[in-house]
Amino acid sequence: MDALLSLEPGTLVVRAKNDGSLMRSMPYSSILAATYARAKRPRSQPNPGMAEVPENLGGGGMFGSARHWLTLQAPAEFLIIRLEDRNVVRVLNSIEARTGSKVIRPTPE
């Protein structure tokens, strides 16, 4: 589903593109890890105290060719966002500024 990412004061918000309805929100203070990957599948950080992202997420080629993925992990939830080429650098820089943490960029698949 197409969505709009809004980096609002204190909270990251994802809204439906068609009608602006709230899909998800996540306070920046709850984000313990942010992982960016240009890959066929999203990547995450396997750390205690954070919501675990299943390794087989999208198994069987569901995601197709390489895309820009941002995975945000909090203690009880995770959020995976597919970014457009033109927004990658701006979104990653904004997430780092708002969370105070570096976005991890694992080696490509």
C-alpha positions as CSV (number, residue, x, y, z in Angstrom):
1,M,0.0,0.0,0.0
2,D,1.3,3.4,-0.8
3,A,1.9,5.6,2.2
4,L,3.3,8.9,3.2
5,L,6.0,9.2,5.8
6,S,5.7,12.2,8.1
7,L,8.5,13.1,10.5
8,E,6.5,15.1,13.0
9,P,7.8,16.6,16.3
10,G,8.5,13.7,18.6
11,T,6.9,11.0,16.4
12,L,7.3,9.3,13.1
13,V,3.9,8.9,11.4
14,V,2.9,6.8,8.4
15,R,-0.4,7.8,6.7
16,A,-2.3,6.2,3.8
17,K,-1.5,8.1,0.6
18,N,-5.1,7.9,-0.7
19,D,-6.9,9.4,2.3
20,G,-4.3,10.5,4.9
21,S,-5.6,8.0,7.5
22,L,-3.2,7.0,10.2
23,M,-1.5,3.7,9.6
24,R,1.3,3.6,12.2
25,S,3.1,6.0,14.5
26,M,6.3,5.5,16.5
27,P,7.8,7.9,18.9
28,Y,11.5,8.7,18.1
29,S,12.3,8.0,21.7
30,S,11.2,4.4,21.4
31,I,13.4,3.6,18.3
32,L,16.4,1.6,19.5
33,A,17.8,0.7,16.0
34,A,17.4,1.9,12.5
35,T,18.8,-0.2,9.6
36,Y,19.0,0.9,6.0
37,A,19.6,-1.6,3.2
38,R,19.5,-1.5,-0.6
39,A,18.5,-5.1,-1.0
40,K,15.8,-7.5,-2.1
41,R,14.7,-7.8,1.6
42,P,14.7,-5.5,4.6
43,R,17.4,-5.9,7.1
44,S,17.4,-5.5,10.9
45,Q,19.6,-5.7,14.0
46,P,19.4,-8.8,16.2
47,N,19.7,-7.2,19.6
48,P,18.1,-8.2,22.9
49,G,15.5,-5.7,24.1
50,M,14.2,-5.0,20.6
51,A,11.4,-6.4,18.6
52,E,12.7,-9.1,16.4
53,V,12.2,-8.9,12.6
54,P,11.7,-12.4,11.1
55,E,14.6,-13.4,8.9
56,N,12.4,-15.0,6.4
57,L,10.2,-11.9,6.0
58,G,9.3,-11.8,2.3
59,G,10.8,-15.2,1.6
60,G,10.3,-16.6,-1.8
61,G,11.1,-13.5,-3.7
62,M,8.1,-11.5,-2.5
63,F,9.9,-8.3,-2.6
64,G,11.4,-8.8,-6.1
65,S,14.4,-6.7,-7.1
66,A,16.6,-4.5,-4.8
67,R,14.8,-1.7,-3.1
68,H,15.6,0.9,-0.5
69,W,14.5,-0.4,2.9
70,L,14.5,1.3,6.3
71,T,13.7,-0.9,9.3
72,L,13.0,0.8,12.6
73,Q,13.0,-1.4,15.8
74,A,11.6,-0.5,19.2
75,P,11.2,-2.7,22.3
76,A,7.8,-4.1,21.3
77,E,7.4,-3.4,17.6
78,F,9.2,-2.9,14.3
79,L,8.3,-0.8,11.2
80,I,9.6,-1.5,7.7
81,I,9.5,1.4,5.2
82,R,10.3,1.2,1.5
83,L,11.9,4.5,0.5
84,E,11.9,6.0,-3.0
85,D,15.3,6.7,-4.6
86,R,14.9,10.5,-4.4
87,N,14.1,10.5,-0.6
88,V,16.7,8.0,0.8
89,V,19.4,10.4,1.9
90,R,17.0,13.0,3.2
91,V,15.0,10.5,5.2
92,L,18.1,8.7,6.7
93,N,19.6,12.1,7.7
94,S,16.3,13.1,9.3
95,I,15.9,9.9,11.2
96,E,19.5,10.2,12.6
97,A,18.9,13.8,13.6
98,R,15.6,13.0,15.4
99,T,16.6,9.8,17.1
100,G,20.2,10.8,17.9
101,S,21.4,7.4,16.6
102,K,23.3,6.4,13.5
103,V,21.3,4.5,10.9
104,I,23.2,1.1,10.4
105,R,24.0,0.3,6.8
106,P,25.0,-3.5,6.6
107,T,27.0,-4.7,3.7
108,P,24.9,-5.4,0.6
109,E,23.5,-8.9,0.0
